[in-house]
C-alpha cells in the first residue's frame, strides 16, 4: 500500500461476515477508499456468495470461510468485522466477534428482543470492543441537516416530531409479502423492527432525550387470502387468470421491469452472474418465493402502523408506517418553541420557518436543499462505514455516531410499541430493564 506521507495510518483490515446484499454494499467502501479500509476475509456458509465477495476483493481461497468458528482472533488477518448477517443471526455472530476481539459494525436491527439488545450492549462494554449499528439514515445529509438545525437552537425546544415512511407497493410486495422479511417467525422480526427501526431511531436521535411511554396501533390489511381478487392463483405465471393486468405480477415486476432483482433472483446464484430470462421464468413458476401470489403467500407482518411516543422532556413523537404507496418516501415535521422544520427525503428539500417577535412579518421562511434525491438510504451507507473507520482509529466521529450506547432507545421504543399494540395500552419504558444502556 502506497501512502502520501509518513504519518498516514495503515488501512483498517476488515472481515465481512454475511456476504449478502448489505455485506457486499458495506464492503464496497474498501473499493472506493482503499487507503482507509481493505477487506481481508469473508465468512458466509453459501459458497456462491462467499466466492463472489472473495473475487471482488481478490481474497485467496484460504481467506474465504464457511463458518465463523474457522476465523482467527482479531489482529491476525483482520482488525474489525462487518456483521451483515440476517436478523436472527445478529446476536450470536456479534457476540462471538466481540469476544474474539473484533470491533463490530452490525447491520440493523440489533436483535429481536430487548433482553438480547441489552445483553449485546453489555458484551460490548465488558470486552471493551466498539459496537456500531448500521442506522444509515442518520448519515444522510438530509437528516444531518435536520440534526444540525436542532443543535443550533433555531427551533428552540422540540414540542412535537412526526415522521412518516411510505413503503412503495413494489417494495412492500418484494420484501414484506413475498420476501425474506414477510414472515416474522422466519425472519426473526416484524416490519417495525426490520424496516422502520431506522425511523424510530431517527426520532430518538433527533429528540435527544429518553422515551417515557409508548402506544401503537396497526394491522395487516392488504395482502390476505380473503382479499384476493377473483381469478387470482397461487403463482403469477402458472395459475393466475388476472396476471396480465395485476400491478403485483411477478413477471411484470421482476422480469419485464427488472426491479428488485437482487431479491428475486438470489436463489439462482448458482446458475451464474446473470441467469437467462427463460431460467428466471421457470423459477417464478416453481420454487422461487417471489413468484407467489401476493394474496396467497405466508406473510404475517403488518402493512400499516402508528407509534406514539412521549419523551421525558414532554416532547411528543409520532411515527407512521404506510405500506403500498405509489412512490416510496420519508417525511418529517418538527415543531419547536421558536419555529418549525418540515421536509421530504425523496426530494431532499426542507422548509424552515422561524417565528418573528418584531417587524412586519409573523415568521421568516426559507428552503434548504440537500443533494440526496435518488440515493439509496439518502446517501448514508458509505458515510456510515467511513465513520466506523474513524471510530476504530480513535479519530473524531460524526454527529450521527451510532455506537451501541446511543442506538438502544429506538429499539426499545419498537419493543414497547409491539407490546402496546398487542395489549392495547400505553407501555412505560420503565417496564424494560434499561440499566445497561
NUROSE-987335 format. One record per residue (C-alpha): residue number from 0; residue in one letter; chain; y, x, z. Coordinates in Angstrom, 2 decimals. Example, Ala and Ser with C-alpha at 12.3 -4.5 7.8 and 13.67 -1.06 7.14 Angstrom:
2
     i   aa   ch        yy        xx        zz
     0    A    A     -4.50     12.30      7.80
     1    S    A     -1.06     13.67      7.14
***
This chain:
437
     i   aa   ch        yy        xx        zz
     0    X    A      0.00      0.00      0.00
     1    X    A      3.38      1.44     -1.02
     2    X    A      6.31      0.92      1.34
     3    X    A     10.01      1.11      0.57
     4    X    A     10.76      3.05      3.75
     5    X    A      9.05      4.95      6.59
     6    X    A      9.75      2.21      9.15
     7    X    A      8.30     -0.69      7.16
     8    X    A      5.40     -2.27      9.07
     9    X    A      1.96     -2.48      7.53
    10    X    A      0.93     -5.88      6.19
    11    X    A     -0.93     -8.16      8.56
    12    X    A     -4.63     -8.38      7.71
    13    X    A     -5.99    -11.94      7.81
    14    X    A     -9.35    -13.65      7.65
    15    X    A     -9.36    -17.16      6.18
    16    X    A    -11.76    -19.48      8.00
    17    X    A    -12.32    -22.51      5.79
    18    X    A    -11.75    -21.91      2.07
    19    X    A    -10.83    -25.47      1.12
    20    X    A     -7.50    -26.70     -0.27
    21    X    A     -5.36    -25.75      2.71
    22    X    A     -7.05    -22.41      3.29
    23    X    A     -6.53    -21.42     -0.34
    24    X    A     -2.89    -22.51     -0.16
    25    X    A     -2.04    -20.59      3.02
    26    X    A     -3.87    -17.54      1.73
    27    X    A     -1.73    -17.60     -1.43
    28    X    A      1.16    -16.28      0.67
    29    X    A     -0.63    -12.92      0.51
    30    X    A     -0.37    -13.01     -3.28
    31    X    A      3.36    -13.79     -3.06
    32    X    A      4.20    -11.31     -0.29
    33    X    A      1.50     -8.59     -0.19
    34    X    A      3.75     -6.31      1.86
    35    X    A      3.59     -8.88      4.69
    36    X    A      0.07    -10.34      4.51
    37    X    A     -3.22     -9.40      2.91
    38    X    A     -6.48    -11.33      3.01
    39    X    A     -9.34     -9.04      4.03
    40    X    A    -12.17    -11.54      4.72
    41    X    A    -13.20    -15.16      4.27
    42    X    A    -15.57    -17.40      6.21
    43    X    A    -16.97    -20.58      4.67
    44    X    A    -20.50    -21.98      4.54
    45    X    A    -20.01    -23.12      0.95
    46    X    A    -20.78    -20.17     -1.38
    47    X    A    -18.69    -21.56     -4.25
    48    X    A    -15.53    -21.89     -2.16
    49    X    A    -16.23    -18.65     -0.34
    50    X    A    -16.58    -16.68     -3.56
    51    X    A    -13.63    -18.40     -5.23
    52    X    A    -11.26    -17.24     -2.50
    53    X    A    -13.01    -13.88     -2.43
    54    X    A    -12.31    -13.37     -6.13
    55    X    A     -8.70    -14.48     -5.76
    56    X    A     -8.13    -11.76     -3.17
    57    X    A    -10.51     -9.10     -4.51
    58    X    A    -12.77     -9.19     -1.48
    59    X    A    -16.04     -7.28     -1.66
    60    X    A    -19.21     -9.34     -1.12
    61    X    A    -19.69     -7.94      2.38
    62    X    A    -16.33     -9.46      3.42
    63    X    A    -17.41    -12.98      2.40
    64    X    A    -19.11    -14.56      5.41
    65    X    A    -21.09    -17.77      5.59
    66    X    A    -20.84    -18.04      9.38
    67    X    A    -18.13    -17.34     11.90
    68    X    A    -20.64    -15.54     14.12
    69    X    A    -21.01    -12.86     11.41
    70    X    A    -17.31    -12.00     11.65
    71    X    A    -16.49     -8.81     13.59
    72    X    A    -13.99     -8.95     16.50
    73    X    A    -10.28     -8.79     15.77
    74    X    A     -8.95     -5.43     14.70
    75    X    A    -11.98     -4.23     12.78
    76    X    A    -11.41     -5.86      9.40
    77    X    A     -8.66     -8.39     10.19
    78    X    A     -5.80     -8.73     12.65
    79    X    A     -5.29    -12.51     12.54
    80    X    A     -7.09    -15.67     11.45
    81    X    A     -6.00    -18.62      9.35
    82    X    A     -8.18    -21.52     10.52
    83    X    A     -8.20    -24.21      7.82
    84    X    A    -11.47    -25.89      8.69
    85    X    A    -11.97    -29.66      8.75
    86    X    A    -10.51    -31.66     11.65
    87    X    A    -13.70    -31.91     13.70
    88    X    A    -14.25    -28.13     13.44
    89    X    A    -10.83    -27.03     14.69
    90    X    A    -11.66    -26.67     18.37
    91    X    A    -14.95    -24.74     18.15
    92    X    A    -13.67    -22.38     15.45
    93    X    A    -10.26    -21.77     17.07
    94    X    A    -11.88    -21.26     20.50
    95    X    A    -14.23    -18.64     19.01
    96    X    A    -11.42    -16.85     17.19
    97    X    A     -9.08    -16.74     20.18
    98    X    A    -11.84    -15.36     22.41
    99    X    A    -12.68    -12.78     19.75
   100    X    A     -9.08    -11.53     19.97
   101    X    A     -7.54    -13.17     16.92
   102    X    A     -4.07    -14.72     16.86
   103    X    A     -4.67    -18.00     15.03
   104    X    A     -2.75    -20.17     12.60
   105    X    A     -4.56    -23.52     12.94
   106    X    A     -4.46    -26.40     10.49
   107    X    A     -3.36    -29.71     11.96
   108    X    A     -4.42    -31.81     13.75
   109    X    A     -5.15    -29.57     16.73
   110    X    A     -8.03    -31.71     17.99
   111    X    A     -9.24    -35.29     18.21
   112    X    A     -8.70    -35.82     21.96
   113    X    A     -6.02    -34.93     24.47
   114    X    A     -8.56    -33.06     26.61
   115    X    A     -9.55    -30.86     23.66
   116    X    A     -5.90    -30.17     22.77
   117    X    A     -5.09    -29.13     26.32
   118    X    A     -8.27    -27.05     26.57
   119    X    A     -7.36    -25.14     23.43
   120    X    A     -3.85    -24.53     24.74
   121    X    A     -5.38    -23.16     27.94
   122    X    A     -7.66    -20.84     25.94
   123    X    A     -4.62    -19.50     24.11
   124    X    A     -2.84    -18.92     27.43
   125    X    A     -5.86    -17.34     29.10
   126    X    A     -6.68    -14.99     26.21
   127    X    A     -3.04    -14.14     25.59
   128    X    A     -3.52    -14.83     21.88
   129    X    A     -0.92    -16.57     19.75
   130    X    A     -1.88    -20.04     18.53
   131    X    A      0.40    -21.70     15.99
   132    X    A     -0.16    -25.14     14.45
   133    X    A      0.37    -26.00     10.77
   134    X    A      3.10    -28.60     11.26
   135    X    A      4.53    -27.55      7.93
   136    X    A      7.18    -30.26      7.69
   137    X    A      9.18    -28.58     10.45
   138    X    A      9.72    -25.74      7.97
   139    X    A     11.00    -27.90      5.13
   140    X    A     14.71    -27.13      4.50
   141    X    A     15.28    -30.89      4.77
   142    X    A     14.10    -31.12      8.39
   143    X    A     15.53    -27.71      9.31
   144    X    A     18.92    -29.10      8.24
   145    X    A     18.39    -32.14     10.47
   146    X    A     17.42    -29.94     13.42
   147    X    A     20.41    -27.66     12.98
   148    X    A     22.79    -30.65     12.83
   149    X    A     21.36    -31.88     16.11
   150    X    A     21.61    -28.44     17.72
   151    X    A     25.23    -28.13     16.56
   152    X    A     26.16    -31.19     18.63
   153    X    A     27.69    -33.06     15.68
   154    X    A     25.74    -36.22     16.55
   155    X    A     26.11    -35.93     20.31
   156    X    A     23.16    -37.20     22.33
   157    X    A     20.38    -38.98     20.45
   158    X    A     20.33    -42.73     21.05
   159    X    A     17.60    -43.60     18.58
   160    X    A     15.50    -41.89     15.95
   161    X    A     13.50    -43.69     13.27
   162    X    A     11.07    -42.02     10.88
   163    X    A      9.01    -43.68      8.17
   164    X    A      6.23    -42.40      5.96
   165    X    A      5.37    -44.25      2.77
   166    X    A      1.94    -43.24      1.50
   167    X    A      1.65    -43.94     -2.22
   168    X    A     -1.12    -46.25     -3.43
   169    X    A     -2.90    -43.45     -5.31
   170    X    A     -2.73    -41.05     -2.34
   171    X    A     -3.93    -43.74      0.06
   172    X    A     -6.91    -44.54     -2.17
   173    X    A     -7.83    -40.91     -2.80
   174    X    A     -7.61    -39.57      0.75
   175    X    A     -7.86    -42.52      3.13
   176    X    A    -10.04    -45.08      1.33
   177    X    A    -12.45    -43.02     -0.77
   178    X    A    -11.89    -39.53      0.56
   179    X    A    -12.50    -37.16      3.45
   180    X    A    -10.22    -38.94      5.90
   181    X    A    -11.23    -42.52      5.08
   182    X    A    -13.72    -42.88      7.91
   183    X    A    -12.68    -41.79     11.40
   184    X    A    -16.25    -41.18     12.57
   185    X    A    -16.97    -38.91      9.63
   186    X    A    -13.64    -37.02      9.64
   187    X    A    -13.06    -36.92     13.38
   188    X    A     -9.64    -38.60     13.35
   189    X    A     -7.74    -41.74     12.37
   190    X    A     -4.90    -41.79      9.88
   191    X    A     -2.16    -41.47     12.51
   192    X    A     -3.64    -38.16     13.63
   193    X    A     -4.89    -36.82     10.30
   194    X    A     -1.86    -37.83      8.19
   195    X    A      1.08    -38.75     10.35
   196    X    A      0.81    -36.28     13.21
   197    X    A      3.35    -34.42     11.02
   198    X    A      5.85    -37.24     11.50
   199    X    A      5.22    -37.87     15.18
   200    X    A      5.52    -34.12     15.76
   201    X    A      8.87    -34.20     13.96
   202    X    A     10.07    -36.95     16.28
   203    X    A      9.14    -34.97     19.41
   204    X    A     10.57    -31.73     17.99
   205    X    A     13.88    -33.29     16.93
   206    X    A     14.33    -35.21     20.19
   207    X    A     13.57    -32.05     22.15
   208    X    A     12.57    -33.99     25.27
   209    X    A      9.33    -35.15     26.85
   210    X    A      7.99    -38.57     25.80
   211    X    A      7.65    -41.02     28.69
   212    X    A      5.74    -44.01     27.29
   213    X    A      4.38    -45.31     24.00
   214    X    A      3.50    -48.63     22.34
   215    X    A      1.89    -49.28     18.96
   216    X    A      0.80    -51.98     16.51
   217    X    A     -1.22    -51.73     13.30
   218    X    A     -4.28    -52.80     11.34
   219    X    A     -6.45    -52.20      8.29
   220    X    A     -5.44    -54.99      5.95
   221    X    A     -5.59    -53.95      2.32
   222    X    A     -8.95    -52.49      1.40
   223    X    A    -11.65    -54.65      2.88
   224    X    A    -14.60    -56.35      1.20
   225    X    A    -13.06    -59.74      1.99
   226    X    A    -10.02    -58.93     -0.15
   227    X    A    -11.97    -57.65     -3.18
   228    X    A    -10.78    -59.36     -6.38
   229    X    A    -13.27    -61.45     -8.31
   230    X    A    -15.22    -59.21    -10.64
   231    X    A    -14.86    -56.04     -8.57
   232    X    A    -18.02    -53.95     -8.46
   233    X    A    -19.25    -51.19     -6.20
   234    X    A    -18.34    -48.36     -8.60
   235    X    A    -15.48    -48.34    -11.08
   236    X    A    -17.37    -47.00    -14.08
   237    X    A    -20.70    -48.78    -13.62
   238    X    A    -20.49    -52.41    -12.50
   239    X    A    -16.82    -53.39    -12.29
   240    X    A    -15.57    -56.13    -14.64
   241    X    A    -11.87    -55.57    -13.85
   242    X    A    -11.79    -51.76    -14.02
   243    X    A     -9.73    -51.66    -17.22
   244    X    A     -6.81    -53.43    -15.53
   245    X    A     -7.16    -52.11    -11.96
   246    X    A     -4.45    -49.75    -10.67
   247    X    A     -7.05    -48.05     -8.47
   248    X    A     -9.53    -47.37    -11.27
   249    X    A    -11.22    -44.03    -10.62
   250    X    A    -11.45    -43.44    -14.38
   251    X    A     -7.72    -44.00    -14.82
   252    X    A     -6.58    -42.09    -11.72
   253    X    A     -8.82    -39.04    -11.78
   254    X    A     -9.81    -38.71    -15.44
   255    X    A     -7.04    -40.18    -17.59
   256    X    A     -4.01    -39.45    -15.38
   257    X    A     -5.58    -36.37    -13.80
   258    X    A     -4.17    -36.94    -10.31
   259    X    A     -5.84    -35.83     -7.06
   260    X    A     -8.28    -33.66     -8.96
   261    X    A     -8.60    -31.21     -6.06
   262    X    A    -10.12    -34.09     -4.11
   263    X    A    -12.05    -35.96     -6.79
   264    X    A    -13.89    -33.00     -8.31
   265    X    A    -14.60    -30.90     -5.24
   266    X    A    -18.26    -31.93     -5.39
   267    X    A    -18.54    -30.45     -8.88
   268    X    A    -17.51    -26.90     -7.99
   269    X    A    -20.99    -25.55     -8.73
   270    X    A    -20.51    -26.56    -12.39
   271    X    A    -17.69    -24.07    -12.85
   272    X    A    -13.91    -24.00    -12.54
   273    X    A    -13.41    -26.92    -14.94
   274    X    A    -16.20    -29.48    -15.39
   275    X    A    -16.17    -31.37    -18.69
   276    X    A    -14.86    -34.95    -18.91
   277    X    A    -18.44    -36.07    -19.51
   278    X    A    -19.64    -34.37    -16.32
   279    X    A    -16.78    -35.91    -14.36
   280    X    A    -17.55    -39.39    -15.70
   281    X    A    -21.22    -39.05    -14.79
   282    X    A    -20.29    -38.00    -11.26
   283    X    A    -17.99    -41.03    -10.82
   284    X    A    -20.88    -43.27    -11.78
   285    X    A    -23.45    -41.66     -9.47
   286    X    A    -22.82    -39.85     -6.18
   287    X    A    -19.11    -38.97     -6.26
   288    X    A    -17.41    -40.85     -3.38
   289    X    A    -14.22    -41.01     -5.43
   290    X    A    -15.98    -43.27     -7.89
   291    X    A    -16.39    -46.05     -5.34
   292    X    A    -14.52    -49.33     -5.46
   293    X    A    -11.61    -49.23     -3.02
   294    X    A    -12.70    -52.62     -1.66
   295    X    A    -16.30    -51.51     -1.18
   296    X    A    -16.00    -48.11      0.50
   297    X    A    -16.81    -47.15      4.09
   298    X    A    -13.16    -46.73      5.10
   299    X    A    -12.13    -47.78      8.60
   300    X    A     -8.72    -46.15      9.12
   301    X    A     -5.54    -48.23      9.33
   302    X    A     -3.23    -48.66      6.36
   303    X    A     -0.10    -49.53      8.39
   304    X    A      1.02    -48.73     11.91
   305    X    A      4.16    -48.55     14.02
   306    X    A      4.66    -46.31     17.04
   307    X    A      7.45    -46.85     19.58
   308    X    A      8.36    -44.05     21.98
   309    X    A     10.68    -43.93     24.97
   310    X    A     11.73    -40.41     25.93
   311    X    A     12.61    -39.22     29.42
   312    X    A     16.29    -38.88     28.48
   313    X    A     16.40    -42.52     27.35
   314    X    A     16.27    -41.88     23.60
   315    X    A     14.17    -44.37     21.66
   316    X    A     11.94    -43.35     18.77
   317    X    A     10.14    -45.44     16.17
   318    X    A      7.70    -44.21     13.56
   319    X    A      6.39    -46.48     10.80
   320    X    A      3.43    -45.64      8.58
   321    X    A      3.21    -47.77      5.44
   322    X    A      0.29    -47.45      3.04
   323    X    A      0.19    -48.45     -0.63
   324    X    A      3.79    -47.86     -1.64
   325    X    A      4.57    -47.27     -5.31
   326    X    A      6.11    -43.87     -4.50
   327    X    A      5.31    -41.59     -1.60
   328    X    A      8.30    -40.73      0.58
   329    X    A      9.53    -39.99      4.08
   330    X    A     12.81    -41.24      5.51
   331    X    A     14.76    -40.56      8.68
   332    X    A     17.61    -42.30     10.53
   333    X    A     19.15    -40.84     13.69
   334    X    A     21.96    -42.46     15.67
   335    X    A     23.76    -40.39     18.29
   336    X    A     26.71    -40.87     20.60
   337    X    A     29.02    -39.18     18.04
   338    X    A     27.58    -40.24     14.70
   339    X    A     24.52    -40.82     12.58
   340    X    A     22.34    -38.99     10.08
   341    X    A     20.01    -40.57      7.53
   342    X    A     18.10    -39.32      4.55
   343    X    A     15.11    -39.27      2.21
   344    X    A     12.73    -36.34      1.81
   345    X    A     11.87    -37.49     -1.72
   346    X    A     15.46    -36.88     -2.88
   347    X    A     16.31    -34.18     -0.35
   348    X    A     19.61    -35.90      0.46
   349    X    A     21.09    -36.55      3.89
   350    X    A     24.08    -38.74      4.74
   351    X    A     26.11    -37.63      7.77
   352    X    A     28.63    -39.99      9.37
   353    X    A     30.67    -38.95     12.39
   354    X    A     32.87    -41.28     14.44
   355    X    A     36.61    -40.60     14.45
   356    X    A     38.65    -41.01     17.64
   357    X    A     42.00    -40.78     15.82
   358    X    A     43.56    -41.12     12.38
   359    X    A     43.27    -43.98      9.91
   360    X    A     39.54    -43.64      9.22
   361    X    A     36.92    -45.03     11.58
   362    X    A     34.45    -42.37     10.52
   363    X    A     34.01    -39.39      8.23
   364    X    A     31.12    -39.28      5.77
   365    X    A     29.58    -36.57      3.65
   366    X    A     26.40    -35.96      1.71
   367    X    A     24.18    -32.94      2.33
   368    X    A     21.77    -31.85     -0.39
   369    X    A     18.63    -29.84      0.34
   370    X    A     16.61    -28.44     -2.53
   371    X    A     13.20    -29.92     -1.78
   372    X    A     12.70    -32.60     -4.45
   373    X    A      9.19    -32.44     -5.89
   374    X    A      7.95    -29.82     -3.44
   375    X    A      4.75    -30.43     -1.50
   376    X    A      5.48    -30.86      2.21
   377    X    A      9.16    -30.40      1.40
   378    X    A      8.65    -26.71      0.64
   379    X    A      7.46    -25.83      4.13
   380    X    A      3.99    -24.34      3.51
   381    X    A      4.88    -20.73      2.73
   382    X    A      7.74    -20.69      5.25
   383    X    A      5.21    -21.57      7.95
   384    X    A      2.93    -18.64      7.05
   385    X    A      5.93    -16.29      6.96
   386    X    A      6.93    -17.43     10.45
   387    X    A      3.38    -16.82     11.68
   388    X    A      3.59    -13.25     10.38
   389    X    A      6.89    -12.74     12.19
   390    X    A      5.46    -14.14     15.42
   391    X    A      2.44    -11.83     15.22
   392    X    A      4.75     -8.85     14.71
   393    X    A      6.88     -9.88     17.69
   394    X    A      9.92    -10.49     15.49
   395    X    A     12.39    -13.38     15.96
   396    X    A     10.90    -16.64     14.73
   397    X    A     12.34    -19.75     13.13
   398    X    A     13.84    -22.70     14.98
   399    X    A     10.82    -24.53     13.57
   400    X    A      8.30    -22.45     15.52
   401    X    A      5.03    -24.32     16.01
   402    X    A      3.48    -22.37     18.88
   403    X    A      0.92    -24.47     20.70
   404    X    A      3.17    -24.93     23.75
   405    X    A      5.80    -26.83     21.79
   406    X    A      3.37    -28.61     19.46
   407    X    A      1.43    -30.65     22.01
   408    X    A      3.74    -33.60     22.70
   409    X    A      3.41    -35.01     19.19
   410    X    A     -0.37    -35.11     19.57
   411    X    A     -0.13    -36.73     23.00
   412    X    A      2.09    -39.43     21.51
   413    X    A     -0.63    -40.10     18.90
   414    X    A     -3.34    -40.39     21.56
   415    X    A     -1.12    -42.65     23.66
   416    X    A     -0.39    -44.79     20.59
   417    X    A     -4.08    -45.24     19.84
   418    X    A     -4.71    -46.31     23.44
   419    X    A     -1.69    -48.60     23.36
   420    X    A     -2.92    -50.21     20.14
   421    X    A     -6.42    -50.74     21.49
   422    X    A     -5.26    -52.10     24.85
   423    X    A     -2.12    -53.90     23.61
   424    X    A      0.19    -52.38     26.22
   425    X    A      2.74    -49.65     26.86
   426    X    A      1.00    -46.39     27.78
   427    X    A      2.64    -43.88     30.10
   428    X    A      2.23    -40.24     29.08
   429    X    A      1.54    -39.58     32.75
   430    X    A     -1.90    -41.03     32.03
   431    X    A     -2.68    -37.81     30.21
   432    X    A     -3.07    -34.54     32.07
   433    X    A     -0.17    -32.54     30.69
   434    X    A     -0.19    -29.83     33.33
   435    X    A     -1.36    -27.26     30.79
   436    X    A      1.42    -27.94     28.30
***
